[in-house]
Amino acid sequence: MFSAQMLECAWNRRDNVEWSEEQEASARSKVQENSSQLLPQDKQEEYEVNAKRYWDDFYKIHENGFFKDRHWLFTEFPELAPNRNPGHNEDSVCEHIYKEESNNEGLGSCENGHCSLETRAENQLNLMKSTPTFCTEELAPQKHGEVNQSYEDYPGSSASYRILEVGCGAGNTVFPILQTNNDPGLFVYCCDFSTTAVDLVRNNAEYDSSRCFAFVHDLCNDQSPFPMPDESLDVVILIFVLSAILPEKMQCVVNRLSRLLKPGGMILLRDYGRYDLAQLRFKKGQCLSDNFYVRGDGTRVYFFTQDELDDLFTRSGLEKIQNLVDRRLQVNRGKQMTMYRVWIQCKYQKPAASQL
């Protein structure tokens, strides 16, 4: 039997939608049109230099009341809570999607609110997006917990299962993990480029320093130390984060994160796919380079193909476990709008033994 809520959800969203040749051609045409005019190089450099300010301003405005906790995580990535009973996932995922749609002021159900915010940004230049990671300023670890470079007694050193989320925002992934995964050996690290975001996590009533360590980190800076040694992590989470990084710096970022994984450890990614609704909505003058755009507030986003992500991860020595396109049709009941979302979901694993 389907509950009324699940039927409601099914009406508003269809998963794994197949695109026709005409639909893909139309999307390709829109991208060609909105990328025909690139921003000048000096403007592009300005967005890179000022990236941290954009994200700090965002969290100062919205604090932790804007984004929804990602309880769908455990359906898509059961590795985050291996002992969770999968039987009660379906209702919570459907309910989460329905609530997102209801709370987005009639603009539709878009992952993490991005689609709604992108629409608003075209008119109001609002700040948006929840998982920043850029490659400019140095971190300030003194304020947010000293990073111990000796690694003799680092945070979480006694844990048996270690997870790192990169681009943690206000904690909408971290706290559901801490609530759901009751493994006494669990320790969760979370970092963000935004000092304000990390403050929000550390000041949250659910933050438990015995199970979690939040720190400011510039992922693109090779000189920024991690608080844990190489080959110490079981899982690294990248949710709508890699797309926010300058494309030419992505390989370096993936290489750094791969070194942190234990043999058998895994990177879990969910990010924007090519021809997603958000890409098609950009206007001329917002394109930085191929499939890389700047939003109205100065934040940036890239739209991936499966092959691009596969190349990034395999070049860093990881093996493919999953690399799929998630195409969804979402319907806004109030405005009778149909919206096609395209996301890519990946799982890549570090080989259990070194291969010569």
N, C-alpha and C positions, 0 to 999 in steps of 0.2 A: 504493500500500500504506500502511495506517495502522500506526504502531508500537503496541506494547502500551500504552505510556504515553499516547498520544493517545486510544486507545480508553478507557482508564481515565478520562482527563479528560472525554471526551464523556459517559461515564456519570454523572459527578458534576455536570455543568453543561450546561444548555441555554440558548443565547443567543436573544435576540429573542422571548421568550415572549409570546404574546398572552393578555391577561387576559379572562376572561369578565365579563359584566355583574354576575353574582353575586359574583365575587371582588372586583371594584372596589367594589361596594356594601358588602361586608363590611369592606374596608379603610377606607372612608369612615366607617363606623360606629365602628370602633375609634378613629379619630382624633377623632371627635366626643366619644367617651367620655373619652379621656385628656386632652382639652383643655377639658373642662367646668369645671375648677377651675384658675384662674390663680394664680401666686405673687403675694404682695403686692408693691407697688411698691418698698418699702424693701429687700426681699430681692433683687429684680431689680437694683437699683442696686448692691447689695453685690457681686453677681457681676461686674458691669462694672468696678467699682473694683479688685477683687482679681484680675482676669483674668491679669495677668502672673505673679503668684505661683503660680497653678495650673500654668501651663506650665513655669515654671522648676523647680518641684518635680517635675513629670513627668520632665523630662530628667535631673534629678539622680538619680532612682530608676532609670530604664531606660537612660540613656546612649544609646549607638548600637547596642545589641545586640537591640533589640526588633522593629524594622520591617524588612520585606523591600525590597530594591532593586526599583524599578519598571521592569523590563526590558520590560514590555508597552507602555511609552511609545511605542516606535518603530513598533509596529503601529498604534496609535491616532493617534499624532501624528508622522508621518514628517517633518514640518517640522523636528523637532529634530535630525535627522541625514539631510539630503537625499541624501547620497552613500552611505547604507547600502544593502547588498544586501538587498532584501526577502525573498529566498528562504529565509533561515534564521530568520525571525521565529516561525513557527507553533509549532515544538517548544518554543522558549524560553518563549513565552507560556503554553502548556499546562502545561509543567513548573512554571512559577512558580505557577500556580493550584493545581496538585496539591500542591506543597510547602506552600503556605499552609494548605491543608486539613489536611495531615498534622501540621502544627506547632501547630494551634490547639486542642489538648487535647480533640478530639472535639466542639468547639462549632461547627464548620462553617467553610467558606471564605468569609470576608467581607473586602471590600476594605480593605486596610491594617490588617487585624485589628480594625477598629472593632466589628464585630458581636460578636466574641468578648469584647472588652473591655467593651462595653455590658452584656453578660450578666453578666460578673464584677462590674461596678460595682453592679448591683442587689443583690448579696450582700456585696461586699467593699469598696465605695467606692474601687476602684482608679482610678488616673489613666489617661487614654486619649487617643487621637487624635494624629496626627503632623504636622499642618500648621497651627499656630496663627497667627492674625493678629487682633489686637483693637485697640481705639481708646482707650487710656487713657494710660499713662505715657510720659514723654519717653524718647527713645533716648539712649545714652551713647556717641557715636562715638569719643571719645578712646581708649577701651579697644580698640575693634574696627577701628580704621583711620579716620583723619580723612576726613570727607566734604568734598571739595574743591568749594566753591561757585562758584569762578571758572570751572570747567569748561575751563580752558585745557589742562590735561594730566591729565585724569581717568583712573581705572583703566579699561583697555580702550579708550582713545581711539584707538589705532592699529589696532584690530580691524576686520574687514570684516563680521562676523556676530556680533551681540550678542543674548544670551538672558538674561532675568531670570526667576528663579523666586521667587514670593512665598510665604512660609510654607515655608521649606526644611526645617524640622525638623533631623534629624541628617544630611541630605544624600542621602536615598534616591532622589531624582530627579537631583540635581546630579551625583553621581559616575557613574551610568550614562551621562549625557550626555557627560561628559568622557572616559569610556572608549570610547564608541561613535563620537562625532563627531570625526574626525581632521582636520577642516578647520584648517589652520594659522592662518586668520584668525578662528577662533572665540574668543569670550570670554563667560564665563558669570558673571552676577551672581546672588547668592542672599541673601535676607534673611529674617529671622524676628523676631517680637515677643519671643521668649524669648532672653535673653542666654546662658543655658546651652546652648540649641540651637546658636547661632552659634559658641560655643566648641567644641562637638563637631565642627562642620564644619571650623573652622580648625585644629583639632588632629589631624584625620584624616591618616593617612600619605599619602593620595592627593590631599590638597589642594595645588594648585599655584597659587601667587599670580601666576604669569605668564599663567595661563589662567582664573583665577577670583577673584572678590572677594566675600567674605561679610561682611554687615554687619547690625547690629541696626536695625530700623526699625518705627515705629508707622505703619502704612499709613493710619490714619484721621486722623492729625494733619497738617493742611495745612502746619504749620511745620516738620515733619521733612523735611530735604532729602534727595533722592536723590543718589547719587554720580555720576550721569550726567545730561546735559542732556536737555531735551525733544527728541522726534523723533530719538532715537539708537538705539532698540531695534528689532530685527527680530521678536522673539517675547517675549511675556510669558506665563508659565505660572501657572495657578491650579488646583491639584489639591486638592480637598476643603479649600478655604481660604475662599472667599467665604461659605460656609454658617456659618462661625464668627464672622461679623461681625454686629453689631447691625443688623437689617434697615433701619432708617432711615438708616444710614450707608453702605449699600452703593453707592448712586448716586455719592456723592462719591468713594468708593474707585475705582470703575470709571472715573470722569472723570479722576482723577489718573493712572491707569495708561494710559489712552488717549492722554494728552498725551505720554507717553514714546515712543510708537510712531513709527517712520518712516512716511511715506506708503507704503502697501502692507504695513506690519507687521501682525502678527496676535496676538490674545489666544486662548490655548488653555485651555479649562476642562473639568474633569470634577468633578462634585459630586453631592450627594444629590438624588434625585427624590422627588416627592410619593408617599406611601404605600410608601416603602421599608421593608423589614423593621425597620430601626432605629427608624423613626418609630412603627411599630405596637407596638413593645415598651415604649414609655414608659408609665409609670403615672400615675394622677391625681396632681396636685400637682407635676409636673415641667414643666408648660407655662408659658411666659413670655408668649407672644402667639400669634396664628394661625401654626401650623406652625413655631414656634420654641420649643425646649426646652432645659432644663438637665439635664446628666447628673449622676450621683451624686457626681462629684468637683468639680462647679462649672463644668465646661466646657460650652459651648453649641453648638447646631447648628440650622440651618434646612433645610427641605426644599422644593425649588423645583419650579415648573412651567416648561415651555418658554417660555410667554408671558412669565412674570416675567423670565426671563433675557434674552429678546429685547428686552424693554422697557428693561432696564438698559443693554444694550450699544448699542442703536440711539439712545437718548437721548444717549449720549456721542459720537455721530457715526460709529459703526462699522457696517459692512455685514455681513450674515449670509452666512457660507460654509457653516456646518453648525450644526444645532441638532436633536439627536435624543435620543430616550429609549432607554436600554439596559436592557431588562428581562431578568433572568436567573433561571433556576431552578437552585438549587444543592442537592445532596443530600449529607447527612452519612451516610456509609456505616455508621459505628459505631452511631449512634443512630437511623438510618433517619428522619432529619428532613429535611423539604423547606423551603427558605428562598427567598423571592422577594426579589431585590434590584432596586432601581430607581435608576438613575443617569442623569444628563443630561450629554451631551457637546456642547460648543460650540466653534466656530471663528468669530471675528469679526475683520474686517479693516478697517484704516484706509484710506479712499479714496486711490488713488494720486495724485490731484490734488485740490486744494481745490475744493469745489463751492459756488458762490455762490448 
